[in-house]
Amino acid sequence: MGRREEAEELFKNGYSPEEISQKMGVSLGTVVSYLYTKVGEGKIRHSDILFSIEKDIRDEIEQIINTKGATHWFDIYKEFDKRVSPTYIKTYIELRKPTFLLKDTYALIVEIELKLHEYIRDILVDEYGEEDWWFRGVPENVRSECEDAKNNDSNPAEHPYSYTNFIHFKDILDRNWSIFSKKLLSNISSNREKFLEDLVVLNRILNKVMYPLRGNLPTEEEFEFVKRFHREIKKI
């Protein structure tokens, strides 16, 4: 196993970059460079590195930025009231840029959307058959909206189901809950209202990501919500 792979494995097992630095006997800067390489390879995300920095450190950096107007890492470092590695400050300053969190939030939501899109269709086909699933399993309002979207698309997809969104998924699941509840994990099927409401929240966060110029960017709490939902939905 190479050094970069070792750092990746430790990181995925919950070790902080500082702990990895100590275990591997290399500088914190070297560990961060290893992790950046793994971001480039698609093994981890920028946000994983960002939120591996302790929250109290992140909060203090933000406080210094807001109260002192400092933006350069060294000016922030001079204001810290406790010992912290300059590498953490440099890394946080780089990764706090909205582009990184927007990109990672969007990527997670897309994976959730693709997973649910396929999963829901497969269950409906199993229940109603290839010929009838669209008409028997999908509420009329959802079919109408998707068919309108398809008709208004200059380069339409083959099937109107391709135009579904999280709100449509909510309506389909709600109508067919007795079917889906037998397939879903117990922690999901036992809390119907929460799962359906979570889809509404996801849709709201997606709208923030899709329209960043409106200035209403996803919060850290919303990003963590997306990550938790992503972890759960991967298990179904």
C-alpha positions as CSV (number, residue, x, y, z in Angstrom):
1,M,0.0,0.0,0.0
2,G,1.4,3.4,-1.0
3,R,1.6,6.3,1.4
4,R,-1.3,8.2,-0.2
5,E,-3.5,5.0,0.0
6,E,-2.5,4.6,3.6
7,A,-3.6,8.2,4.4
8,E,-6.8,7.6,2.5
9,E,-7.6,4.5,4.5
10,L,-6.9,6.1,7.8
11,F,-9.0,9.1,6.8
12,K,-11.9,7.0,5.8
13,N,-11.6,5.2,9.2
14,G,-12.2,8.4,11.0
15,Y,-8.7,9.6,11.8
16,S,-8.2,13.4,11.5
17,P,-5.4,14.7,9.3
18,E,-3.5,15.6,12.4
19,E,-3.8,12.1,13.8
20,I,-2.8,10.7,10.4
21,S,0.2,12.9,10.5
22,Q,1.3,11.5,13.8
23,K,0.6,7.8,12.8
24,M,2.5,8.1,9.5
25,G,5.3,10.3,10.8
26,V,4.9,12.9,8.1
27,S,3.9,16.6,8.3
28,L,0.3,17.7,8.3
29,G,0.9,19.5,5.1
30,T,2.0,16.2,3.5
31,V,-1.1,14.5,4.7
32,V,-3.3,17.2,3.3
33,S,-1.6,17.0,-0.1
34,Y,-2.1,13.2,0.0
35,L,-5.8,13.8,0.6
36,Y,-6.1,16.4,-2.1
37,T,-4.7,13.8,-4.5
38,K,-7.4,11.4,-3.4
39,V,-10.0,14.1,-4.1
40,G,-8.6,14.3,-7.6
41,E,-9.0,10.5,-8.0
42,G,-12.6,10.7,-6.8
43,K,-11.9,8.7,-3.6
44,I,-13.0,11.4,-1.2
45,R,-14.5,14.9,-1.5
46,H,-13.2,18.4,-0.7
47,S,-16.0,18.7,1.9
48,D,-14.6,15.6,3.7
49,I,-11.4,17.4,4.3
50,L,-13.1,20.7,5.2
51,F,-15.3,19.1,7.9
52,S,-12.4,17.0,9.2
53,I,-11.1,20.2,10.7
54,E,-12.4,20.5,14.2
55,K,-15.6,22.6,14.5
56,D,-14.2,24.8,17.2
57,I,-11.3,25.7,14.9
58,R,-13.6,26.4,12.0
59,D,-15.9,28.5,14.2
60,E,-13.0,30.5,15.5
61,I,-11.6,31.2,12.0
62,E,-15.1,32.4,10.9
63,Q,-15.3,34.6,14.0
64,I,-11.9,36.2,13.2
65,I,-12.9,36.7,9.6
66,N,-16.2,38.3,10.6
67,T,-14.9,40.5,13.5
68,K,-11.4,41.4,12.3
69,G,-12.0,41.4,8.5
70,A,-8.9,39.1,8.2
71,T,-8.7,37.0,5.0
72,H,-5.1,36.0,4.8
73,W,-4.2,32.8,6.7
74,F,-1.3,34.4,8.6
75,D,-3.4,37.3,9.8
76,I,-6.0,34.8,11.1
77,Y,-3.2,32.7,12.6
78,K,-1.9,35.6,14.7
79,E,-5.4,36.1,16.2
80,F,-5.9,32.6,17.4
81,D,-6.1,32.2,21.2
82,K,-4.9,28.6,21.1
83,R,-2.3,26.4,19.4
84,V,-3.4,25.4,15.9
85,S,-1.5,24.4,12.8
86,P,-1.2,27.0,10.1
87,T,-1.9,24.2,7.7
88,Y,-5.4,23.8,9.1
89,I,-6.1,27.5,8.6
90,K,-4.7,27.6,5.1
91,T,-6.8,24.5,4.2
92,Y,-9.9,25.9,5.7
93,I,-9.6,29.2,4.0
94,E,-9.2,27.4,0.7
95,L,-12.1,25.0,1.2
96,R,-14.6,27.4,2.7
97,K,-15.2,28.9,-0.8
98,P,-18.8,28.3,-1.8
99,T,-17.8,26.5,-5.0
100,F,-16.5,23.4,-3.1
101,L,-19.6,23.0,-0.8
102,L,-22.0,23.6,-3.7
103,K,-20.2,21.1,-5.9
104,D,-20.1,18.4,-3.2
105,T,-23.7,19.0,-2.1
106,Y,-24.9,18.8,-5.7
107,A,-23.0,15.6,-6.4
108,L,-24.5,13.9,-3.4
109,I,-28.0,15.0,-4.3
110,V,-27.6,13.7,-7.9
111,E,-26.5,10.3,-6.6
112,I,-29.6,10.2,-4.3
113,E,-31.9,11.3,-7.1
114,L,-30.5,8.6,-9.5
115,K,-30.7,5.9,-6.9
116,L,-34.3,6.8,-6.0
117,H,-35.3,7.2,-9.6
118,E,-34.2,3.6,-10.5
119,Y,-35.3,2.1,-7.2
120,I,-38.9,3.5,-7.4
121,R,-39.3,2.4,-11.0
122,D,-38.0,-1.1,-10.3
123,I,-40.5,-1.6,-7.4
124,L,-43.4,-0.3,-9.5
125,V,-42.5,-2.5,-12.4
126,D,-42.3,-5.5,-10.1
127,E,-45.7,-4.7,-8.6
128,Y,-47.7,-3.6,-11.6
129,G,-45.8,-4.9,-14.6
130,E,-43.8,-3.3,-17.4
131,E,-46.9,-2.2,-19.3
132,D,-49.0,-0.7,-16.4
133,W,-46.5,0.7,-13.8
134,W,-46.7,4.2,-15.1
135,F,-50.4,4.5,-15.0
136,R,-51.2,2.3,-12.0
137,G,-48.3,3.3,-9.7
138,V,-47.8,7.0,-10.5
139,P,-50.4,9.6,-9.4
140,E,-52.2,11.4,-12.2
141,N,-50.8,14.9,-11.3
142,V,-47.3,13.5,-11.4
143,R,-47.9,11.9,-14.8
144,S,-49.4,15.1,-16.1
145,E,-46.5,17.3,-15.0
146,C,-43.9,15.0,-16.3
147,E,-45.7,14.6,-19.7
148,D,-46.0,18.4,-20.0
149,A,-42.2,18.8,-19.2
150,K,-41.4,16.2,-21.9
151,N,-43.6,17.9,-24.4
152,N,-41.9,21.2,-23.7
153,D,-38.4,19.8,-24.0
154,S,-36.7,20.6,-27.3
155,N,-34.7,17.4,-26.9
156,P,-37.0,15.1,-24.9
157,A,-36.1,12.0,-23.0
158,E,-37.7,8.8,-24.1
159,H,-40.1,8.4,-21.1
160,P,-41.8,11.1,-19.1
161,Y,-40.6,9.4,-15.9
162,S,-37.2,11.0,-16.6
163,Y,-38.8,14.3,-15.6
164,T,-39.6,13.3,-12.1
165,N,-38.2,15.2,-9.1
166,F,-38.0,14.8,-5.3
167,I,-41.6,16.1,-4.9
168,H,-42.8,13.6,-7.5
169,F,-41.0,10.8,-5.6
170,K,-42.7,11.9,-2.5
171,D,-46.1,11.7,-4.1
172,I,-45.4,8.3,-5.7
173,L,-44.1,6.8,-2.5
174,D,-47.0,8.2,-0.5
175,R,-49.5,6.6,-2.8
176,N,-47.7,3.3,-2.8
177,W,-46.4,3.2,0.7
178,S,-47.8,-0.2,1.5
179,I,-45.7,-1.6,-1.3
180,F,-42.5,0.3,-0.6
181,S,-42.6,-0.1,3.1
182,K,-42.0,-3.8,2.7
183,K,-38.8,-3.0,0.8
184,L,-37.4,-0.1,2.7
185,L,-35.1,-0.4,5.7
186,S,-37.0,-0.6,9.0
187,N,-35.7,2.8,10.2
188,I,-37.2,4.4,7.1
189,S,-40.5,2.3,6.8
190,S,-41.3,2.9,10.4
191,N,-41.3,6.7,10.0
192,R,-43.2,7.4,6.9
193,E,-43.9,11.1,7.5
194,K,-40.2,11.9,8.3
195,F,-39.0,10.2,5.1
196,L,-41.5,11.9,2.9
197,E,-40.7,15.3,4.6
198,D,-37.0,14.6,4.1
199,L,-37.6,14.5,0.3
200,V,-39.2,18.0,0.5
201,V,-36.1,19.2,2.4
202,L,-33.8,17.7,-0.2
203,N,-35.8,19.4,-3.0
204,R,-35.4,22.7,-1.1
205,I,-31.6,22.3,-0.7
206,L,-31.3,21.3,-4.4
207,N,-33.0,24.6,-5.3
208,K,-30.4,26.5,-3.3
209,V,-27.6,24.6,-5.1
210,M,-29.1,25.2,-8.5
211,Y,-29.5,28.9,-8.0
212,P,-26.5,30.1,-6.0
213,L,-26.6,33.7,-7.4
214,R,-29.7,34.2,-5.3
215,G,-27.3,34.2,-2.3
216,N,-29.2,31.6,-0.3
217,L,-26.4,29.0,-0.2
218,P,-26.7,25.6,1.6
219,T,-25.6,25.7,5.3
220,E,-23.3,23.3,7.0
221,E,-26.3,21.7,8.7
222,E,-28.0,21.2,5.4
223,F,-24.9,19.6,3.9
224,E,-24.7,17.2,6.8
225,F,-28.4,16.4,6.3
226,V,-27.7,15.5,2.6
227,K,-24.7,13.4,3.7
228,R,-26.8,11.4,6.2
229,F,-29.6,10.9,3.7
230,H,-27.1,9.8,1.1
231,R,-25.6,7.2,3.5
232,E,-29.1,5.8,4.3
233,I,-30.3,5.7,0.7
234,K,-27.2,3.8,-0.4
235,K,-28.3,0.9,1.8
236,I,-31.7,0.2,0.1
